[in-house]
């Protein structure tokens, strides 16, 4: 092989690498665009129900009448935040599909079936986290906070909605742990035995996460959040075992 031919081959390989990189960037751009459009559409539809949703979120406080609005644009900001969060929840199946499809490209038929199954499962887990926050955590947390030291608190709607929706969002994301561990196991990054052996470390990490996410510092509310997270962790071990038993993809021959 002459030196010029070798140089041409090297240049060709570099061009192929650049094309592969650009292909990935285009794929990422396309999937981000689809996810953003889906959230925009569902957020627009959520404008119709935002006022009713705000009323539901205010139930643990005793209703909207217990708010005290100070700034002129405060109520509008609350309306927009609730609409956007609702839109994200409604668009979550599409967002999950686009994220997973980008992370795991070139799927086989069997892997596609796992992907389609993970979308409703991930959506269900997120909704479980949101429901857990609303029906379990907030009824114990809100009365504790607004009556702490015997001082009656009249919260501003912007602070209250930011607090409630932020808590619901992050707890909902924490409930995605089984799906995340399943995907990592499918990629061969973790195994069920590794997760099971590290359960002590998991308990410590979950306790630290609960301390950060829980709005109060008392051990009761921390325990309320830690219990479902521990259950989800051991559910993750089982899902990782299922993912580990599935046949691995054979390497492609050039």
KAGISUL-V687556 format. One record per pair of residues at least 24 apart in sequence whose ideal C-beta (glycine too) atoms are under 10 Angstrom apart, sorted by sequence separation. I is the first residue (numbers start at 0). J is the second residue. D is the distance in Angstrom with one decimal. If there is no record, write none. Layout:
i=I j=J d=D
i=I j=J d=D
This chain:
i=53 j=77 d=6.5
i=94 j=118 d=9.6
i=95 j=119 d=9.1
i=204 j=228 d=9.5
i=205 j=229 d=6.1
i=53 j=78 d=7.2
i=56 j=81 d=7.2
i=93 j=118 d=8.6
i=95 j=120 d=9.3
i=96 j=121 d=9.4
i=137 j=162 d=9.6
i=176 j=201 d=9.8
i=52 j=78 d=9.6
i=55 j=81 d=9.8
i=92 j=118 d=5.2
i=95 j=121 d=4.9
i=137 j=163 d=6.7
i=140 j=166 d=8.1
i=202 j=228 d=9.5
i=205 j=231 d=9.2
i=53 j=80 d=9.5
i=91 j=118 d=8.8
i=92 j=119 d=6.9
i=94 j=121 d=9.5
i=95 j=122 d=6.7
i=136 j=163 d=9.8
i=201 j=228 d=9.0
i=202 j=229 d=6.9
i=205 j=232 d=6.8
i=49 j=77 d=8.8
i=50 j=78 d=7.3
i=53 j=81 d=5.5
i=56 j=84 d=9.8
i=94 j=122 d=9.5
i=201 j=229 d=7.9
i=204 j=232 d=9.3
i=49 j=78 d=5.2
i=52 j=81 d=5.3
i=53 j=82 d=9.7
i=92 j=121 d=8.0
i=93 j=122 d=9.9
i=137 j=166 d=7.6
i=176 j=205 d=9.3
i=49 j=79 d=8.2
i=51 j=81 d=9.8
i=52 j=82 d=8.3
i=91 j=121 d=7.5
i=92 j=122 d=5.1
i=95 j=125 d=8.7
i=133 j=163 d=8.2
i=136 j=166 d=7.0
i=137 j=167 d=8.4
i=202 j=232 d=8.3
i=49 j=80 d=9.1
i=50 j=81 d=8.6
i=91 j=122 d=5.1
i=132 j=163 d=8.1
i=136 j=167 d=8.8
i=198 j=229 d=8.8
i=201 j=232 d=5.2
i=46 j=78 d=8.0
i=49 j=81 d=4.9
i=50 j=82 d=9.8
i=52 j=84 d=8.7
i=132 j=164 d=9.6
i=173 j=205 d=8.9
i=201 j=233 d=9.0
i=46 j=79 d=8.8
i=48 j=81 d=9.1
i=49 j=82 d=4.5
i=52 j=85 d=5.9
i=89 j=122 d=9.9
i=92 j=125 d=9.9
i=133 j=166 d=9.3
i=48 j=82 d=8.6
i=49 j=83 d=9.4
i=88 j=122 d=8.6
i=91 j=125 d=6.0
i=132 j=166 d=5.6
i=133 j=167 d=6.5
i=136 j=170 d=7.2
i=198 j=232 d=7.3
i=201 j=235 d=9.0
i=46 j=81 d=9.5
i=47 j=82 d=9.2
i=49 j=84 d=9.6
i=91 j=126 d=8.4
i=129 j=164 d=9.5
i=132 j=167 d=4.4
i=135 j=170 d=9.8
i=173 j=208 d=6.9
i=197 j=232 d=9.8
i=198 j=233 d=7.7
i=201 j=236 d=9.4
i=45 j=81 d=7.6
i=46 j=82 d=5.2
i=49 j=85 d=6.9
i=131 j=167 d=9.0
i=132 j=168 d=8.8
i=173 j=209 d=9.0
i=42 j=79 d=8.9
i=45 j=82 d=4.4
i=46 j=83 d=10.0
i=48 j=85 d=7.1
i=49 j=86 d=9.7
i=88 j=125 d=7.3
i=129 j=166 d=9.6
i=130 j=167 d=8.9
i=132 j=169 d=8.8
i=133 j=170 d=9.6
i=195 j=232 d=9.8
i=44 j=82 d=9.0
i=45 j=83 d=7.7
i=87 j=125 d=9.7
i=88 j=126 d=7.5
i=129 j=167 d=4.8
i=132 j=170 d=4.6
i=194 j=232 d=7.6
i=195 j=233 d=8.3
i=198 j=236 d=8.0
i=42 j=81 d=10.0
i=43 j=82 d=8.1
i=45 j=84 d=8.3
i=46 j=85 d=9.1
i=128 j=167 d=7.5
i=129 j=168 d=7.9
i=131 j=170 d=6.4
i=132 j=171 d=7.3
i=169 j=208 d=9.3
i=170 j=209 d=9.8
i=173 j=212 d=7.1
i=194 j=233 d=8.7
i=197 j=236 d=9.9
i=42 j=82 d=5.4
i=45 j=85 d=3.9
i=46 j=86 d=8.9
i=128 j=168 d=8.7
i=130 j=170 d=9.7
i=131 j=171 d=8.5
i=172 j=212 d=9.7
i=195 j=235 d=10.0
i=196 j=236 d=10.0
i=41 j=82 d=9.4
i=42 j=83 d=5.2
i=44 j=85 d=8.6
i=45 j=86 d=4.7
i=88 j=129 d=7.2
i=128 j=169 d=8.5
i=129 j=170 d=7.2
i=130 j=171 d=8.9
i=132 j=173 d=10.0
i=194 j=235 d=6.3
i=195 j=236 d=5.2
i=41 j=83 d=9.5
i=42 j=84 d=8.7
i=44 j=86 d=7.3
i=45 j=87 d=9.2
i=125 j=167 d=9.7
i=128 j=170 d=4.5
i=129 j=171 d=4.7
i=131 j=173 d=9.7
i=132 j=174 d=9.5
i=169 j=211 d=9.1
i=170 j=212 d=6.5
i=194 j=236 d=4.7
i=195 j=237 d=9.7
i=42 j=85 d=7.2
i=43 j=86 d=7.3
i=45 j=88 d=8.7
i=125 j=168 d=9.0
i=127 j=170 d=9.5
i=128 j=171 d=3.5
i=129 j=172 d=10.0
i=131 j=174 d=7.3
i=169 j=212 d=5.6
i=170 j=213 d=9.4
i=193 j=236 d=9.4
i=194 j=237 d=9.6
i=39 j=83 d=9.5
i=41 j=85 d=7.5
i=42 j=86 d=2.8
i=45 j=89 d=6.8
i=127 j=171 d=7.9
i=128 j=172 d=7.1
i=130 j=174 d=9.6
i=191 j=235 d=8.7
i=192 j=236 d=8.8
i=194 j=238 d=9.7
i=195 j=239 d=8.8
i=38 j=83 d=7.8
i=41 j=86 d=4.0
i=42 j=87 d=7.5
i=44 j=89 d=7.3
i=45 j=90 d=9.8
i=84 j=129 d=9.6
i=125 j=170 d=9.4
i=126 j=171 d=7.3
i=128 j=173 d=6.3
i=129 j=174 d=8.3
i=191 j=236 d=5.2
i=194 j=239 d=5.7
i=195 j=240 d=8.8
i=40 j=86 d=7.7
i=41 j=87 d=7.6
i=44 j=90 d=9.9
i=125 j=171 d=4.3
i=128 j=174 d=3.2
i=166 j=212 d=7.2
i=189 j=235 d=9.0
i=190 j=236 d=9.6
i=191 j=237 d=7.4
i=193 j=239 d=8.3
i=194 j=240 d=8.9
i=39 j=86 d=7.4
i=41 j=88 d=8.1
i=42 j=89 d=8.3
i=124 j=171 d=7.9
i=125 j=172 d=7.2
i=127 j=174 d=5.5
i=128 j=175 d=7.7
i=165 j=212 d=9.4
i=166 j=213 d=8.6
i=189 j=236 d=9.8
i=191 j=238 d=8.4
i=192 j=239 d=8.8
i=38 j=86 d=5.3
i=41 j=89 d=3.9
i=42 j=90 d=8.0
i=124 j=172 d=9.5
i=125 j=173 d=9.7
i=126 j=174 d=8.6
i=127 j=175 d=9.9
i=128 j=176 d=9.7
i=166 j=214 d=6.5
i=191 j=239 d=4.1
i=192 j=240 d=8.4
i=37 j=86 d=8.6
i=38 j=87 d=5.6
i=40 j=89 d=8.9
i=41 j=90 d=4.4
i=124 j=173 d=9.4
i=125 j=174 d=6.2
i=165 j=214 d=9.4
i=190 j=239 d=6.4
i=191 j=240 d=3.7
i=37 j=87 d=9.4
i=38 j=88 d=9.7
i=40 j=90 d=7.4
i=41 j=91 d=9.1
i=124 j=174 d=4.6
i=125 j=175 d=6.2
i=189 j=239 d=6.2
i=190 j=240 d=8.3
i=191 j=241 d=8.4
i=38 j=89 d=8.5
i=39 j=90 d=8.6
i=123 j=174 d=9.1
i=124 j=175 d=5.4
i=163 j=214 d=9.6
i=173 j=224 d=8.2
i=180 j=231 d=9.1
i=184 j=235 d=8.7
i=191 j=242 d=8.2
i=192 j=243 d=8.6
i=37 j=89 d=8.6
i=38 j=90 d=4.6
i=41 j=93 d=8.6
i=124 j=176 d=8.1
i=162 j=214 d=6.8
i=176 j=228 d=7.3
i=180 j=232 d=8.3
i=183 j=235 d=9.3
i=184 j=236 d=9.6
i=190 j=242 d=9.1
i=191 j=243 d=5.8
i=34 j=87 d=9.8
i=37 j=90 d=4.1
i=38 j=91 d=9.1
i=40 j=93 d=9.5
i=41 j=94 d=9.9
i=121 j=174 d=9.3
i=122 j=175 d=9.7
i=124 j=177 d=6.6
i=125 j=178 d=9.2
i=174 j=227 d=7.4
i=177 j=230 d=9.7
i=178 j=231 d=9.8
i=181 j=234 d=9.6
i=185 j=238 d=9.7
i=189 j=242 d=9.1
i=190 j=243 d=5.7
i=191 j=244 d=9.2
i=36 j=90 d=9.0
i=37 j=91 d=9.1
i=121 j=175 d=6.0
i=124 j=178 d=6.1
i=170 j=224 d=7.1
i=173 j=227 d=8.8
i=174 j=228 d=8.1
i=177 j=231 d=5.5
i=180 j=234 d=8.7
i=181 j=235 d=7.2
i=184 j=238 d=7.2
i=185 j=239 d=8.9
i=189 j=243 d=9.1
i=35 j=90 d=9.3
i=37 j=92 d=8.9
i=38 j=93 d=8.4
i=120 j=175 d=9.6
i=123 j=178 d=9.6
i=124 j=179 d=9.7
i=173 j=228 d=6.2
i=176 j=231 d=5.1
i=177 j=232 d=8.3
i=180 j=235 d=3.7
i=184 j=239 d=3.9
i=187 j=242 d=9.2
i=34 j=90 d=7.4
i=37 j=93 d=4.2
i=38 j=94 d=7.0
i=121 j=177 d=8.9
i=122 j=178 d=9.7
i=175 j=231 d=8.9
i=176 j=232 d=6.6
i=177 j=233 d=9.4
i=179 j=235 d=7.8
i=180 j=236 d=7.7
i=181 j=237 d=9.4
i=182 j=238 d=9.4
i=183 j=239 d=7.6
i=184 j=240 d=8.0
i=185 j=241 d=9.6
i=186 j=242 d=8.9
i=187 j=243 d=8.6
i=33 j=90 d=9.9
i=34 j=91 d=10.0
i=36 j=93 d=9.0
i=37 j=94 d=6.6
i=120 j=177 d=8.0
i=121 j=178 d=4.6
i=170 j=227 d=8.9
i=174 j=231 d=6.3
i=177 j=234 d=4.8
i=178 j=235 d=8.6
i=180 j=237 d=9.6
i=181 j=238 d=4.2
i=182 j=239 d=9.8
i=184 j=241 d=8.2
i=185 j=242 d=4.7
i=120 j=178 d=6.1
i=121 j=179 d=9.0
i=166 j=224 d=9.8
i=170 j=228 d=9.1
i=173 j=231 d=7.9
i=176 j=234 d=8.3
i=177 j=235 d=4.5
i=180 j=238 d=6.2
i=181 j=239 d=6.4
i=184 j=242 d=3.7
i=185 j=243 d=8.6
i=34 j=93 d=6.6
i=35 j=94 d=9.2
i=37 j=96 d=9.6
i=176 j=235 d=5.6
i=177 j=236 d=9.1
i=179 j=238 d=9.8
i=180 j=239 d=5.3
i=181 j=240 d=9.9
i=183 j=242 d=8.5
i=184 j=243 d=5.6
i=33 j=93 d=7.0
i=34 j=94 d=4.7
i=37 j=97 d=8.2
i=117 j=177 d=9.9
i=118 j=178 d=9.4
i=121 j=181 d=9.5
i=177 j=237 d=8.4
i=178 j=238 d=7.9
i=181 j=241 d=7.5
i=182 j=242 d=8.0
i=184 j=244 d=9.8
i=185 j=245 d=7.3
i=187 j=247 d=7.7
i=33 j=94 d=8.8
i=34 j=95 d=9.3
i=117 j=178 d=5.8
i=120 j=181 d=8.5
i=121 j=182 d=9.5
i=177 j=238 d=5.3
i=181 j=242 d=5.3
i=184 j=245 d=9.1
i=34 j=96 d=8.9
i=35 j=97 d=9.8
i=176 j=238 d=9.8
i=177 j=239 d=8.9
i=180 j=242 d=8.4
i=181 j=243 d=10.0
i=185 j=247 d=9.5
i=30 j=93 d=10.0
i=31 j=94 d=9.9
i=33 j=96 d=8.8
i=34 j=97 d=4.8
i=185 j=248 d=10.0
i=30 j=94 d=9.4
i=33 j=97 d=5.5
i=34 j=98 d=7.5
i=117 j=181 d=7.0
i=32 j=97 d=9.2
i=116 j=181 d=9.8
i=117 j=182 d=7.2
i=30 j=96 d=8.9
i=31 j=97 d=7.6
i=30 j=97 d=4.1
i=31 j=98 d=9.5
i=33 j=100 d=9.9
i=34 j=101 d=9.7
i=29 j=97 d=8.7
i=30 j=98 d=7.5
i=113 j=181 d=8.2
i=114 j=182 d=9.3
i=117 j=185 d=9.3
i=147 j=215 d=8.7
i=30 j=99 d=9.9
i=113 j=182 d=9.0
i=27 j=97 d=9.7
i=30 j=100 d=6.8
i=31 j=101 d=8.7
i=144 j=214 d=6.8
i=30 j=101 d=4.9
i=114 j=185 d=9.5
i=143 j=214 d=9.0
i=144 j=215 d=6.7
i=29 j=101 d=9.0
i=30 j=102 d=9.9
i=113 j=185 d=6.9
i=143 j=215 d=5.8
i=140 j=213 d=7.9
i=141 j=214 d=9.1
i=26 j=100 d=8.9
i=27 j=101 d=6.1
i=59 j=133 d=7.7
i=140 j=214 d=5.6
i=143 j=217 d=7.5
i=26 j=101 d=6.3
i=58 j=133 d=8.7
i=59 j=134 d=9.4
i=110 j=185 d=7.5
i=140 j=215 d=5.9
i=80 j=156 d=10.0
i=84 j=160 d=9.1
i=136 j=212 d=9.5
i=139 j=215 d=8.7
i=143 j=219 d=8.9
i=56 j=133 d=7.9
i=59 j=136 d=9.3
i=60 j=137 d=8.9
i=80 j=157 d=8.1
i=136 j=213 d=7.9
i=137 j=214 d=9.5
i=140 j=217 d=9.5
i=143 j=220 d=7.7
i=23 j=101 d=8.6
i=26 j=104 d=7.3
i=55 j=133 d=8.3
i=59 j=137 d=4.3
i=77 j=155 d=9.2
i=78 j=156 d=9.4
i=136 j=214 d=8.5
i=139 j=217 d=9.5
i=58 j=137 d=8.7
i=59 j=138 d=5.6
i=77 j=156 d=4.8
i=81 j=160 d=6.4
i=84 j=163 d=9.9
i=85 j=164 d=9.3
i=88 j=167 d=9.3
i=99 j=178 d=8.9
i=103 j=182 d=7.4
i=136 j=215 d=9.7
i=140 j=219 d=9.8
i=58 j=138 d=9.1
i=59 j=139 d=9.3
i=61 j=141 d=8.9
i=65 j=145 d=8.6
i=76 j=156 d=8.7
i=77 j=157 d=5.6
i=80 j=160 d=6.0
i=84 j=164 d=5.1
i=88 j=168 d=8.9
i=91 j=171 d=9.1
i=95 j=175 d=9.0
i=102 j=182 d=7.3
i=132 j=212 d=9.6
i=139 j=219 d=7.3
i=140 j=220 d=5.9
i=23 j=104 d=8.4
i=56 j=137 d=8.7
i=59 j=140 d=8.1
i=60 j=141 d=5.8
i=61 j=142 d=9.4
i=76 j=157 d=5.7
i=77 j=158 d=9.7
i=80 j=161 d=6.9
i=83 j=164 d=9.2
i=84 j=165 d=9.2
i=87 j=168 d=8.2
i=139 j=220 d=6.3
i=22 j=104 d=9.7
i=59 j=141 d=4.4
i=60 j=142 d=9.1
i=73 j=155 d=6.7
i=74 j=156 d=6.4
i=75 j=157 d=9.9
i=77 j=159 d=8.5
i=78 j=160 d=9.2
i=81 j=163 d=9.6
i=103 j=185 d=7.3
i=58 j=141 d=9.6
i=59 j=142 d=8.0
i=73 j=156 d=6.2
i=74 j=157 d=8.3
i=77 j=160 d=4.8
i=81 j=164 d=6.9
i=84 j=167 d=8.0
i=88 j=171 d=8.2
i=95 j=178 d=8.3
i=99 j=182 d=6.9
i=103 j=186 d=7.1
i=140 j=223 d=8.8
i=57 j=141 d=9.9
i=60 j=144 d=10.0
i=61 j=145 d=9.0
i=73 j=157 d=4.9
i=76 j=160 d=8.6
i=77 j=161 d=8.4
i=80 j=164 d=6.4
i=84 j=168 d=6.7
i=87 j=171 d=10.0
i=98 j=182 d=9.8
i=102 j=186 d=8.2
i=136 j=220 d=6.9
i=139 j=223 d=6.8
i=60 j=145 d=7.2
i=67 j=152 d=9.6
i=70 j=155 d=8.3
i=72 j=157 d=9.2
i=73 j=158 d=9.3
i=76 j=161 d=9.1
i=80 j=165 d=9.6
i=135 j=220 d=9.9
i=59 j=145 d=9.7
i=65 j=151 d=9.9
i=67 j=153 d=4.5
i=69 j=155 d=6.0
i=70 j=156 d=9.9
i=65 j=152 d=9.4
i=66 j=153 d=7.4
i=67 j=154 d=7.1
i=68 j=155 d=6.5
i=69 j=156 d=9.4
i=70 j=157 d=7.6
i=73 j=160 d=9.7
i=77 j=164 d=9.5
i=136 j=223 d=6.1
i=65 j=153 d=6.5
i=66 j=154 d=6.7
i=67 j=155 d=5.9
i=68 j=156 d=5.6
i=69 j=157 d=8.7
i=135 j=223 d=6.2
i=136 j=224 d=6.8
i=65 j=154 d=7.6
i=66 j=155 d=6.9
i=67 j=156 d=8.0
i=68 j=157 d=8.0
i=135 j=224 d=8.8
i=66 j=156 d=4.4
i=65 j=156 d=9.7
i=66 j=157 d=9.3
i=67 j=158 d=10.0
i=135 j=226 d=9.8
i=60 j=152 d=9.6
i=66 j=158 d=9.7
i=67 j=159 d=9.8
i=131 j=223 d=8.8
i=132 j=224 d=8.8
i=135 j=227 d=8.5
i=60 j=153 d=9.4
i=63 j=156 d=7.8
i=66 j=159 d=6.8
i=131 j=224 d=8.4
i=60 j=154 d=6.9
i=65 j=159 d=9.0
i=66 j=160 d=9.2
i=60 j=156 d=9.7
i=128 j=224 d=10.0
i=131 j=227 d=6.1
i=57 j=154 d=9.7
i=57 j=156 d=8.1
i=60 j=159 d=6.5
i=128 j=227 d=8.2
i=56 j=156 d=9.7
i=59 j=159 d=9.5
i=127 j=227 d=8.3
i=128 j=228 d=9.7
i=57 j=159 d=7.4
i=53 j=156 d=7.7
i=56 j=159 d=8.0
i=57 j=160 d=8.5
i=60 j=163 d=8.8
i=128 j=231 d=9.2
i=56 j=160 d=6.5
i=59 j=163 d=7.8
i=127 j=231 d=9.1
i=53 j=159 d=9.8
i=57 j=163 d=8.6
i=53 j=160 d=7.0
i=56 j=163 d=5.4
i=124 j=231 d=7.9
i=52 j=160 d=9.8
i=56 j=164 d=7.3
i=53 j=163 d=10.0
i=124 j=234 d=9.6
i=56 j=167 d=8.5
i=52 j=164 d=9.8
i=120 j=238 d=9.2
i=117 j=238 d=9.8
i=113 j=241 d=9.6
i=113 j=242 d=8.0
i=113 j=245 d=7.6
i=110 j=245 d=8.5
i=109 j=245 d=7.2
i=109 j=246 d=7.5
i=110 j=248 d=7.6
i=107 j=246 d=9.3
i=109 j=248 d=9.0
i=107 j=248 d=6.2
i=106 j=248 d=9.2
i=107 j=249 d=9.6
i=105 j=248 d=8.8
i=105 j=251 d=9.1
